[in-house]
Amino acid sequence: MQFLGRVGAVLLGLSLILAMCLPAGAADPITIGVLGPMSFTQGEGHWNGATMAADEINQAGGVKVGNVMRPIKLIKIDTNEFLSIPDATNAVEMAVSRYKVDFLIGGFRTEAVQVMQDIAMDAKKIFIGCGAAHPALCTRVTKDYDRYKYWFRLTPINSSYLGKVDFILLGTVGAIMKAQLGLDKIKVAVVAEKAAWADPIVRAAQKVLPGKMGMEVVGVWRPSPVAKDCTAELAAIQRSGAHIAFTTFSSSVGLTFAKQLGELKVPAAPVGINVEAQKTGFWSATGGKGEYTVTINTFARVKITDKTIPFYDKYLKTFKEAPNYTAGTYDAVYILRDSIEKAGTIDSAKLVPFVEKTDMIGTSGRVVFDKSHDVKWGPGFVTGLGTQWQGDQNLCIWPYKWHGITYEGTVPYKLPPWVVEHWKKK
Amino acid sequence: MGLLGVYFRRTVTILRSEVLVLPSRIAVLVFIVALMALPLFTQDYYFLRVLILTSIFAIFAASWDLLSGFTGQMNFGHALFFGVAAYVTALLNLKLGLPPYFSIPLGAVGGVLTGLVVGIPCLRLKGSYLALTTLAFPIILTGLVFAIPDVTGGELGLAGLSRLTGSRVMDYYLTSGLMVILGFAMWKITDSKTGIILHAIREDELAVRTSGVNTTRYKLLAFCMSGFFAGVAGGLYAHFMRLAGPSGLEVGLSFQVIIWAVFGGMVTIYGPIAGVFILYPLMEVLRVALDSFPGLPEMRMFIFAALVLLTLLFMPEGLIPWVRDKVEIECPRCKVRNAFNRKRCRVCDAVLD
């Protein structure tokens, strides 16, 4: 009996020691489902951004829910949404009903995100979108607030705002060319990949450029999104006398076009959307010929806020790749943490008013949501960036004195030297 | 009471003489009973969702088999019927407010009309020319979808359709019940006089024409019937997902249906249904199984493709005909199928090898 008593005392002591050694980690984790096409660079961005934020928060002790510190647990949900919409919806249903996630972040393809939204709304779970840009996703919030109030879009800025930034970049470069080269009227070649999403931009360019911007559209070229040769288009652009090639590329044609434009020294400055030029591998993929390419971007190594450069450097060091816009999941996790700590609960319904009141300095700007739960765009909020490849660096060139905004680290735009040489002679 | 007794005795007789004599039919019976009983054991939303989509795609795959398997009209753009019906269903539901029990049948009529539109120009084409022409139609329609976004919703598609039924369990019973009924209907069509003519057209169209059969009419009929069944699947899909979008017309979906049908076994109707019931949930099983191994979840598609390829390498006729040939033997005299353990034919009493 005496022996059993000793064993009991030792076990009790061990239990107490164990209990004292288990602080935040022992509490139930807060689970966040990270949704994305994980075999693709967009999904990697979703996952990488979220893991960085979750690691930082967990190392700092976790999220304070009432009086308890709870860790964040991320669940990687491969939505495969590029290949199959039903696959994507099954994945979200699994996250909600099987893994019982508390929140959802991510998503990319608009058509798939709509159905994901419905599943999240049925489950009454907060879903912060970090990938799909279509405004209609947020219009649902204003149309049926009670059902869709759990949806928020953090990144990218919606496609209407993206369009605005696109034309601002074009106008900026046009103004620089006019000033530096003494041109009277800027001639623009509209080059957009043959894809449905690019159609509205082409239509807008044909309308806005001659009307509001005083530029001339010399032609429209629509190469295949996967074209391996753009010399025919480039030769035609050169013959048309265009000063600027206004690009709209999301696929590999962006690499081909930029590389061949540099190789052939076509005297038209490339400006617009070129998703390939947002990637770190662009420089080596074009063999340096893609220099001077300008594209819309979300992240660059500039001081948008105090958080941007540390985030950019850490991301680059950890993943050997600059962050793309889907890595905005980083801010999404912090928005959830801040709201949970203020509300003292992880109940999505009670949390919505706190997320709505978000006013956070994030990595891509000051994050505030409008009435449709869309991230606000403009001076003083998230602005987006224009970046240009100068040497082997993708540097921020816009905003540059735009409404008094120039982020620290922003450099002036540089015209390609062969463009200057060609148009100076004339 | 007496009438009920008669029906009961008749059912038992049919079961004993027609169903319980063959392992493949017993398997079908067990499958249907299991399918109907499943919600009694689990009402897991995710599980039911996967099975609802499986039932919808099973109707779709069987409809492809009816046209391409039985009639030999190789259709590489079968998603056209599915997609058109989904859009028609969505428009009727969203613009006219028609409930699913009206919008889905009318969407299927859209599939029939599409069958006519596609069938007429394809009547003179055969083999790879027919396959490539049919492949072009959904691509053309995708262009049209993007050209009139005010009607079709463009890239976003048409979202916010009313729900199929009020609950997930009811959705399950509706889709799985329709799958069983429509699958049986398709099987009966192929077993009928019309089915024999369709089969004969596939084997030798010239010989059928010389027999005085208007093959043009039958080929068009095959396109329309296939369009109808695929249309029902498209309508169910639109209401269940609450979305009809360009993804319903994608080439990938057209090829997916061929993979399911070829894997399960063409020219059987039940083969493609079984193919979908194996392959579609398999993707989800792989998702769950591979989740615990870092790096492997992204290999899901690769593992899936390797499994399909290996199966077809060893079972070129498809999985179900291969299994059926193992458990059943054909009578050398009357060609009736018998269970593998029988010594004599159940119909003509001939000795079985």
Interface residues (C-beta under 8 A of the other chain):
Chain A: M38 S39 K76 D78 N80 L83 S84 I85 P86 D87 T89 N90 A91 E93 M94 V96 S97 R98 T110 E111 A112 Q114 V115 D118 H134 A136 R140 A196 W197 D199
Chain B: D44 Y45 Y46 R49 V50 L53 F146 G154 E155 L156 G157 A159 G160 M241 R242 L243 G245 P246 S247 G252 M283 E284 R287 V288 P297 E298 R300 M301
